[in-house]
Amino acid sequence: MKIIQSICEMKDYRAGITNDKRVGFVATMGALHQGHLSLIQASIAANDYTIVSIFVNPTQFGANEDFGAYPRTLEADIALCERAGVSTIFAPNVDDMYDDDEVGLFAPKKMGYILEGFDRPTHFAGVLQVVLKLFCLIKPHCAYFGQKDAQQVLILQKMVCDLFLDIEIVPCPIQRDSDGLALSSRNVYLSVSERQKALCIPRTIMLIKKSILQGEREVATLRAMALQSLQSEDITLFYAQFCNHKLEPITHIVENESIFLIAAKVGQTRLLDNLWI
């Protein structure tokens, strides 16, 4: 496995991959877990080369968010990637990735400033900025992202479409811990008692899934059930919303076109979960 830190070396490495080989890409901020591993495995299964980026991207953090405290575990991340069979790790530094007078991107007006974008209005512009830079360097055929970050997946798919990029965004299923909590690098922030409180989130996801499988399609009914379930613990709920794949609110469930999204704060930790219906 090759570890690359400089932009020039990454360009040279990518130029050396012949056109008959497929390149898969997994963009991460490190602190890798089984959720990331599932993305890596999906890429390895479908491509000749799998490149993983490890870069804690400052532009997607708000002023009062956890950029400085975000877990950084590079040695462990390298070991996980090597065991998995990753071809290359790209781990640049901030000064190489960004200029002091940077050309920026805006998130889409309708999809980028609701849900996560409502509470974190600069977040998706930062995500798009860094992912586009990484796409330009790595030139993947496919890029793999977890469905836990549903809004991010849908906005990245829109960016690829709007900018005519010849890249497929591959959404991969949410991975959960043994207690049902969706895997996230931020789960390490949770105390034992906070984690117990957080379990009302996956319980609510399973409740809604069961109700839909039993035939319930009215969003008002499902949302009332969800709110009652989420209020059972001492958490701060940001949203519990049913949307279509354009992130527009819906009144009835349509299979393969609907998503139920949750964001809540437990202690000081913001947690996301969702159900792709």
C-alpha positions as CSV (number, residue, x, y, z in Angstrom):
1,M,0.0,0.0,0.0
2,K,1.3,3.4,-0.9
3,I,0.9,6.5,1.3
4,I,0.9,9.8,-0.5
5,Q,0.9,13.3,1.2
6,S,1.8,15.7,-1.6
7,I,-0.4,17.0,-4.4
8,C,2.3,16.5,-7.0
9,E,2.9,12.9,-6.0
10,M,-0.8,12.2,-6.1
11,K,-1.1,13.6,-9.6
12,D,1.9,11.6,-10.8
13,Y,0.5,8.4,-9.2
14,R,-2.9,8.8,-10.8
15,A,-1.3,9.6,-14.2
16,G,0.5,6.2,-13.9
17,I,-2.8,4.2,-13.7
18,T,-3.6,3.1,-17.2
19,N,-7.0,3.8,-18.8
20,D,-8.1,0.2,-18.8
21,K,-8.1,0.1,-14.9
22,R,-11.0,1.2,-12.8
23,V,-10.4,3.5,-9.8
24,G,-12.6,3.6,-6.7
25,F,-12.4,6.3,-4.1
26,V,-13.5,6.6,-0.5
27,A,-13.2,10.1,1.0
28,T,-12.8,10.1,4.8
29,M,-11.8,12.4,7.6
30,G,-10.0,9.5,9.3
31,A,-10.9,7.9,12.7
32,L,-11.9,5.0,10.5
33,H,-14.4,2.4,11.7
34,Q,-16.5,-0.5,10.3
35,G,-18.7,1.9,8.4
36,H,-15.7,3.2,6.5
37,L,-14.4,-0.4,6.1
38,S,-17.7,-1.3,4.4
39,L,-17.2,1.5,1.8
40,I,-13.6,0.4,1.2
41,Q,-14.7,-3.2,0.7
42,A,-17.4,-2.2,-1.8
43,S,-14.8,-0.2,-3.7
44,I,-12.2,-3.0,-3.7
45,A,-14.9,-5.5,-4.9
46,A,-15.7,-3.4,-8.0
47,N,-12.4,-1.7,-8.9
48,D,-8.8,-2.4,-9.8
49,Y,-7.5,0.4,-7.5
50,T,-9.0,1.8,-4.3
51,I,-7.8,5.2,-3.1
52,V,-8.8,6.4,0.4
53,S,-8.3,10.0,1.4
54,I,-7.7,10.9,5.1
55,F,-8.2,14.6,5.5
56,V,-10.0,16.5,8.3
57,N,-11.5,19.2,6.2
58,P,-11.7,22.6,7.9
59,T,-14.1,24.2,5.5
60,Q,-17.0,21.9,6.5
61,F,-16.8,22.8,10.2
62,G,-18.7,25.8,11.6
63,A,-17.1,28.3,13.9
64,N,-18.2,26.6,17.1
65,E,-17.9,23.0,15.9
66,D,-15.3,20.3,16.8
67,F,-12.6,20.8,14.2
68,G,-9.8,21.0,16.8
69,A,-11.2,18.1,18.8
70,Y,-12.1,15.8,15.9
71,P,-10.4,12.4,16.5
72,R,-7.2,11.9,14.5
73,T,-6.0,8.3,14.5
74,L,-3.7,8.2,11.4
75,E,-1.6,5.2,12.4
76,A,-4.7,3.1,13.2
77,D,-6.3,4.3,10.0
78,I,-3.3,3.2,7.9
79,A,-3.3,-0.2,9.6
80,L,-7.0,-0.7,8.8
81,C,-6.6,0.3,5.2
82,E,-3.6,-2.0,4.7
83,R,-5.4,-5.0,6.2
84,A,-8.4,-4.3,3.9
85,G,-6.2,-4.2,0.8
86,V,-6.4,-0.5,-0.1
87,S,-4.1,0.5,-2.9
88,T,-3.3,4.0,-1.8
89,I,-3.9,6.4,1.1
90,F,-3.9,10.1,0.2
91,A,-3.3,12.2,3.4
92,P,-2.6,15.8,2.4
93,N,-2.1,18.7,4.8
94,V,-4.4,21.8,4.9
95,D,-1.9,24.2,3.5
96,D,-1.5,22.1,0.4
97,M,-5.2,21.7,-0.1
98,Y,-6.2,25.3,0.4
99,D,-5.0,28.7,-0.7
100,D,-5.5,31.9,1.4
101,D,-7.7,33.4,-1.4
102,E,-9.7,30.3,-2.3
103,V,-12.2,29.9,-5.1
104,G,-15.3,28.5,-3.3
105,L,-18.5,26.7,-4.1
106,F,-22.1,27.3,-2.9
107,A,-24.4,24.6,-1.8
108,P,-27.6,24.3,-3.8
109,K,-30.2,26.8,-2.6
110,K,-33.0,24.4,-2.0
111,M,-31.1,21.3,-0.9
112,G,-28.2,22.8,0.9
113,Y,-29.7,25.1,3.6
114,I,-32.4,22.9,5.1
115,L,-32.0,20.0,7.6
116,E,-28.3,19.8,8.3
117,G,-27.7,23.0,6.3
118,F,-30.2,25.0,8.4
119,D,-28.2,24.5,11.6
120,R,-24.8,24.4,9.8
121,P,-25.2,26.9,6.8
122,T,-21.6,26.7,5.7
123,H,-21.3,22.9,6.0
124,F,-22.2,21.7,2.5
125,A,-20.3,24.3,0.7
126,G,-17.2,23.0,2.5
127,V,-18.1,19.4,1.7
128,L,-18.6,20.2,-2.0
129,Q,-15.3,22.2,-2.1
130,V,-13.1,19.5,-0.7
131,V,-14.8,16.6,-2.6
132,L,-14.5,18.4,-5.9
133,K,-10.8,19.0,-5.2
134,L,-10.3,15.3,-4.4
135,F,-12.2,14.3,-7.5
136,C,-10.0,16.5,-9.6
137,L,-6.9,14.9,-8.1
138,I,-7.9,11.3,-8.0
139,K,-10.2,11.1,-11.0
140,P,-12.2,8.1,-9.7
141,H,-14.7,6.2,-11.8
142,C,-16.8,5.6,-8.6
143,A,-16.9,7.2,-5.2
144,Y,-18.4,5.5,-2.2
145,F,-20.3,7.4,0.5
146,G,-22.4,6.1,3.4
147,Q,-26.1,6.5,3.4
148,K,-26.0,7.7,7.1
149,D,-25.1,11.1,5.7
150,A,-28.2,11.0,3.4
151,Q,-28.3,14.7,2.6
152,Q,-24.6,14.7,1.8
153,V,-25.0,11.8,-0.6
154,L,-27.9,13.5,-2.4
155,I,-26.1,16.8,-2.7
156,L,-23.0,15.1,-4.0
157,Q,-25.0,13.3,-6.6
158,K,-26.5,16.6,-7.7
159,M,-23.0,18.2,-7.9
160,V,-21.8,15.3,-10.2
161,C,-24.8,15.8,-12.4
162,D,-24.8,19.6,-12.5
163,L,-21.0,19.8,-13.2
164,F,-21.1,17.0,-15.8
165,L,-18.6,14.9,-13.9
166,D,-18.0,11.4,-15.2
167,I,-18.1,9.9,-11.7
168,E,-20.7,7.6,-10.1
169,I,-21.6,8.3,-6.5
170,V,-22.3,4.9,-4.9
171,P,-24.4,5.1,-1.7
172,C,-23.6,2.3,0.7
173,P,-25.9,1.0,3.5
174,I,-25.7,2.3,7.1
175,Q,-23.5,0.2,9.3
176,R,-24.6,-0.2,13.0
177,D,-23.0,-1.2,16.2
178,S,-24.3,-4.2,18.1
179,D,-26.7,-2.0,20.1
180,G,-28.1,-0.5,16.9
181,L,-26.4,2.9,17.0
182,A,-25.3,4.1,13.5
183,L,-21.5,4.0,13.3
184,S,-19.9,7.4,13.4
185,S,-16.4,8.7,14.3
186,R,-18.1,11.1,16.7
187,N,-19.6,8.2,18.8
188,V,-16.4,8.3,20.9
189,Y,-17.6,11.5,22.4
190,L,-20.6,9.8,24.1
191,S,-20.4,8.8,27.7
192,V,-22.0,5.5,28.7
193,S,-25.2,7.2,29.9
194,E,-25.3,9.4,26.8
195,R,-25.0,6.4,24.5
196,Q,-27.9,4.7,26.3
197,K,-30.0,7.9,25.7
198,A,-28.9,7.9,22.0
199,L,-30.3,4.5,21.4
200,C,-33.8,6.0,21.2
201,I,-32.7,7.2,17.7
202,P,-32.2,3.7,16.1
203,R,-35.2,2.5,18.0
204,T,-37.2,5.2,16.3
205,I,-35.8,4.2,12.9
206,M,-36.8,0.6,13.5
207,L,-40.3,1.6,14.7
208,I,-40.9,3.6,11.6
209,K,-39.5,0.8,9.4
210,K,-41.8,-1.7,11.0
211,S,-44.9,0.6,10.7
212,I,-44.2,1.1,7.0
213,L,-43.7,-2.6,6.4
214,Q,-47.1,-3.1,8.1
215,G,-48.7,-0.7,5.5
216,E,-48.6,2.7,7.1
217,R,-48.0,5.4,4.4
218,E,-49.3,8.6,6.0
219,V,-46.4,10.8,7.0
220,A,-48.4,12.7,9.6
221,T,-49.1,9.5,11.5
222,L,-45.5,8.2,11.1
223,R,-44.0,11.5,12.3
224,A,-46.2,11.6,15.3
225,M,-45.0,8.1,16.2
226,A,-41.4,9.2,15.7
227,L,-41.7,12.3,17.8
228,Q,-43.3,10.4,20.7
229,S,-40.5,7.8,20.5
230,L,-37.7,10.4,20.4
231,Q,-39.2,12.4,23.3
232,S,-38.7,9.4,25.5
233,E,-35.1,10.4,26.3
234,D,-33.4,13.6,27.3
235,I,-32.0,14.6,23.9
236,T,-32.2,17.7,21.8
237,L,-34.0,17.0,18.5
238,F,-33.0,19.2,15.5
239,Y,-35.3,17.5,13.0
240,A,-37.3,14.3,12.3
241,Q,-38.4,14.8,8.7
242,F,-39.8,12.7,5.9
243,C,-38.5,13.9,2.4
244,N,-38.2,12.8,-1.2
245,H,-34.8,12.5,-2.8
246,K,-34.9,16.2,-3.6
247,L,-35.2,16.8,0.2
248,E,-38.7,18.2,-0.3
249,P,-41.2,17.4,2.5
250,I,-43.8,14.7,1.6
251,T,-47.2,13.8,2.9
252,H,-47.2,10.1,1.8
253,I,-44.5,7.5,1.6
254,V,-43.5,6.4,-1.9
255,E,-41.2,3.4,-1.9
256,N,-37.7,4.0,-3.3
257,E,-38.4,7.8,-3.3
258,S,-38.7,8.6,0.4
259,I,-36.3,9.1,3.3
260,F,-36.8,9.6,7.0
261,L,-34.0,11.7,8.5
262,I,-33.2,12.4,12.1
263,A,-30.6,14.7,13.7
264,A,-30.3,15.1,17.5
265,K,-27.8,16.2,20.1
266,V,-27.0,13.9,22.9
267,G,-24.8,15.6,25.5
268,Q,-22.6,17.7,23.2
269,T,-22.6,15.3,20.3
270,R,-24.7,15.7,17.2
271,L,-25.9,12.4,15.8
272,L,-27.4,11.6,12.4
273,D,-29.5,8.6,11.4
274,N,-32.0,7.9,8.6
275,L,-34.1,5.3,6.8
276,W,-34.0,5.0,3.1
277,I,-37.5,3.7,2.4
